[in-house]
Amino acid sequence: MIQLELRRLGRTEMRATAIGIGCASLGMPDRTDEAGIRAVRRALELGTNYLDTSPAYGESERRVGLALRGGWREKIYLQTKTGTHPQRRGDYSTEGTRWSVENSLRLLGTDYLDAVLIHDPADIEVPLAPGHALDELLRMKERGLVRHVGLGCRQHRFHKRTIETGLLDLALTYLDYTLLDQSAAETTLPLAKEYEVGVQLASVFGCWAGVLTGKEPENHPLAHAMWDWCRQRGLNIRHLALHFALAAPVDGIVIVGSGTPEHVEEVFSDAHTPVPPERWREFKAEFGVGV
């Protein structure tokens, strides 16, 4: 089996596989515990060592916890989030943060987390205020419950604000470093490199809309044009979208949704199959973006 590349995650000691698995879809109501366990374990069998989940993702944390029983936990880096639990959404207080992380530890069946991200705040000053989420996560870091602290959100100005504190280890950005949008390359990515913050690129296939997953896109002219260009040449736009993200100039990894074991296998097959340089030249000539 071909091994995934190990990458430096900023200044942390973590050496994560180039592809981490995002577990949001595992928590959907139409998924079963068995399906979630199978998807996670298939990803681990194929070589990933990084899992990302959140209390916001329905049953995801509990199902990931089930999948990691029997010695799997020790083989991976495990990341979750705080601030978006459905019962206490938007609660970035000390007590709310402690409650959220302790609940995640219980559901995930572990006594420590490799990373916890402050998740999707509406106002970045709230979790950064004295005595709020960041302070509590740093205390948990001192106690060994949390090993690394970061921010997961889309707003570039929020990433700037938190990275410049010098206190965060990780930054997860989504939708803004893809074949359709590279705006993070002008903001979050270079700043993270300057501060040695590890970067995680998420939603590289276009989030829930999935316009770069390989299915024919609807209501997105540029994505459809890219899809059709690939179709005419016997290519899959998902393949190019993944390799574009993997080639990003960051000290970090790509987070890809796990969906099903079959989806996991498709992603790993794509990862191990390079896109020919001549195809990238043609694609870039047509759309102005490429590797």
C-alpha positions in Angstrom: 0.0 0.0 0.0 1.3 3.4 -0.9 1.8 5.6 2.2 0.4 9.1 2.5 3.0 11.9 2.9 3.6 13.0 6.4 3.5 16.8 6.9 4.5 19.3 9.5 1.6 21.1 11.1 3.2 24.4 11.8 5.3 24.6 14.9 3.5 21.6 16.6 5.2 18.3 17.0 2.4 16.6 15.0 3.4 14.9 11.8 0.1 14.4 10.1 -0.8 12.6 6.9 -1.4 14.9 4.0 -5.1 14.0 4.0 -7.1 14.1 7.3 -10.6 12.8 7.5 -13.5 15.2 8.3 -16.3 13.4 10.1 -19.2 15.8 9.7 -21.3 13.6 7.4 -20.9 10.6 9.8 -23.3 12.3 12.2 -26.1 12.7 9.7 -29.5 11.2 10.7 -29.6 8.9 7.7 -26.3 7.3 8.7 -25.9 4.3 11.0 -23.4 3.6 13.7 -22.1 0.7 11.7 -21.6 2.8 8.6 -19.8 5.5 10.6 -17.5 2.9 12.2 -16.7 1.3 8.8 -15.9 4.7 7.2 -13.5 5.8 9.9 -11.7 2.4 10.1 -11.4 2.2 6.4 -9.7 5.6 6.4 -7.3 4.5 9.1 -6.6 1.2 7.3 -5.7 3.3 4.2 -3.2 5.3 6.2 -4.6 8.5 7.4 -3.6 9.5 11.0 -5.8 12.6 11.5 -9.5 12.8 12.3 -11.6 16.0 12.7 -15.0 16.1 14.2 -17.3 18.5 16.2 -20.2 18.5 18.6 -22.0 20.4 15.8 -22.0 17.3 13.6 -24.9 15.4 15.1 -23.8 11.9 16.2 -20.3 12.3 14.7 -18.3 12.4 18.0 -20.1 9.4 19.5 -19.6 7.3 16.3 -16.0 8.3 16.0 -15.6 7.2 19.6 -17.1 3.8 18.7 -14.8 3.5 15.7 -11.7 4.2 17.8 -12.3 1.4 20.4 -10.0 -1.5 20.4 -6.7 0.3 20.1 -7.4 2.6 17.1 -7.2 5.8 19.3 -3.5 5.4 19.9 -2.8 5.4 16.1 -4.1 8.8 15.3 -4.4 12.5 16.0 -7.9 13.4 17.2 -9.4 16.9 16.8 -12.7 18.3 17.8 -14.2 21.8 18.3 -16.0 24.0 20.9 -18.6 26.7 20.7 -21.1 25.0 18.4 -22.7 22.3 20.5 -26.4 22.3 19.6 -27.4 22.6 23.3 -25.0 25.6 23.9 -24.3 27.0 20.5 -22.4 30.3 20.7 -21.3 29.6 24.3 -17.6 30.5 24.5 -17.6 31.1 28.2 -15.1 29.3 30.5 -17.8 27.1 31.9 -19.4 26.4 28.5 -16.0 25.6 26.9 -15.1 23.2 29.8 -18.5 21.5 29.5 -18.1 21.1 25.7 -14.6 19.7 25.9 -15.4 17.3 28.7 -18.5 16.1 26.8 -16.3 15.5 23.7 -13.8 13.5 25.8 -16.6 11.3 27.1 -18.2 10.7 23.7 -14.9 10.1 21.9 -13.7 7.7 24.7 -10.4 9.4 25.3 -8.7 11.2 28.1 -7.0 13.8 25.9 -7.5 15.6 22.6 -4.7 16.3 20.2 -6.4 19.5 19.1 -9.5 21.6 19.9 -10.6 24.4 17.6 -12.7 27.4 18.6 -15.5 26.9 16.1 -17.4 29.4 13.9 -17.7 32.4 16.3 -20.0 35.2 15.2 -17.7 37.7 16.9 -14.1 36.7 17.4 -13.6 39.0 20.3 -16.0 36.9 22.5 -13.9 33.7 22.6 -10.7 35.7 22.9 -12.0 37.9 25.8 -10.3 37.3 29.2 -11.8 34.3 31.0 -13.4 32.9 27.9 -12.8 30.0 25.4 -9.2 30.7 24.5 -8.1 31.1 28.2 -9.9 27.9 29.2 -8.4 25.9 26.3 -4.9 27.2 27.3 -5.5 26.0 30.8 -6.6 22.6 29.5 -3.5 22.6 27.5 -1.4 23.1 30.6 -3.2 20.2 32.3 -2.7 17.9 29.3 -6.3 17.5 28.4 -5.8 19.4 25.1 -2.5 19.4 23.3 -3.0 22.0 20.7 -5.5 24.9 20.3 -6.7 26.5 17.1 -9.5 28.3 15.2 -11.9 26.8 12.7 -13.9 29.4 10.7 -14.2 31.0 7.3 -13.7 34.7 8.1 -10.1 35.7 7.1 -10.1 38.6 9.6 -10.9 36.2 12.4 -7.9 34.1 11.5 -5.7 37.2 11.3 -6.9 38.3 14.8 -6.2 35.0 16.4 -3.0 34.1 14.6 -1.5 37.4 15.6 -2.1 36.7 19.3 0.7 34.1 19.0 -1.3 31.7 21.1 -2.8 29.5 18.5 -1.2 26.4 17.0 -3.7 25.6 14.2 -6.0 27.3 11.7 -8.7 25.5 9.8 -10.0 27.5 6.8 -12.7 26.3 4.4 -14.0 26.9 0.9 -11.3 29.6 0.3 -8.5 27.5 -1.2 -10.1 25.5 -4.0 -10.2 25.5 -7.8 -13.0 28.1 -7.5 -11.6 30.4 -4.8 -8.1 31.0 -3.7 -8.7 34.1 -1.5 -7.1 32.5 1.6 -3.8 32.5 -0.3 -3.7 36.3 0.1 -4.6 36.3 3.8 -4.6 33.4 6.1 -2.1 31.1 4.4 0.9 33.5 4.4 0.2 34.8 7.9 0.0 31.3 9.2 3.4 30.5 7.7 4.9 33.6 9.2 3.6 32.6 12.7 4.3 28.9 12.2 0.7 28.0 12.6 -0.4 24.7 11.1 -3.1 25.0 8.4 -6.0 22.7 7.6 -7.7 23.2 4.3 -11.3 22.0 4.4 -14.3 21.8 2.0 -11.9 21.6 -1.0 -14.8 20.0 -3.0 -17.2 22.8 -2.4 -18.8 22.0 1.0 -22.3 20.6 1.1 -23.0 21.8 -2.4 -20.3 19.4 -3.6 -19.8 21.2 -6.9 -16.3 19.7 -7.2 -17.0 16.1 -6.2 -17.4 14.8 -9.7 -21.1 15.0 -10.0 -22.5 17.5 -12.6 -22.8 20.8 -10.8 -26.0 22.8 -10.8 -26.3 26.6 -10.6 -22.6 27.2 -10.6 -21.3 28.2 -14.1 -17.6 28.1 -13.4 -17.8 24.7 -11.6 -19.9 23.4 -14.5 -17.4 24.6 -17.1 -14.5 22.9 -15.2 -16.5 19.7 -14.8 -17.3 19.7 -18.5 -13.7 20.4 -19.5 -12.7 17.4 -17.4 -15.4 15.2 -18.7 -14.4 15.8 -22.3 -10.9 14.6 -21.5 -11.8 11.6 -19.4 -10.9 13.3 -16.1 -12.7 13.7 -12.9 -12.8 17.3 -11.5 -12.6 15.8 -8.0 -9.2 14.4 -8.8 -7.9 17.9 -9.8 -9.6 19.6 -6.9 -7.9 17.3 -4.4 -4.4 17.7 -5.9 -4.8 21.4 -6.1 -5.4 21.6 -2.4 -2.6 19.1 -1.7 -0.2 21.4 -3.5 -1.1 24.4 -1.4 2.0 26.4 -0.1 1.3 25.6 3.6 2.7 23.7 6.5 -0.5 21.7 6.8 -3.0 19.2 5.5 -6.2 18.8 3.6 -9.3 17.7 5.5 -11.7 15.6 3.3 -15.2 14.4 4.4 -15.4 10.7 4.9 -19.0 9.9 3.9 -18.8 6.2 3.2 -16.0 3.6 3.0 -16.4 3.8 -0.8 -15.9 7.6 -0.8 -12.9 7.2 1.4 -11.4 4.7 -1.1 -12.1 7.0 -4.0 -10.3 9.9 -2.3 -7.3 7.8 -1.4 -7.1 6.4 -4.9 -7.1 10.0 -6.3 -4.4 11.0 -3.8 -2.1 8.3 -5.1 -2.7 9.1 -8.8 -0.8 12.2 -9.9 -2.4 14.6 -12.4 -0.1 14.8 -15.5 1.7 18.2 -15.7 0.4 18.7 -19.2 -3.1 18.5 -18.0 -2.4 21.1 -15.4 -0.9 23.4 -18.0 -4.0 23.0 -20.2 -6.4 23.5 -17.3 -4.5 26.6 -16.1 -4.5 28.1 -19.6 -8.3 27.6 -19.7 -9.3 28.7 -16.2 -6.3 30.6 -14.8 -5.7 28.2 -11.9 -3.6 25.2 -11.4 -0.5 23.6 -10.0 
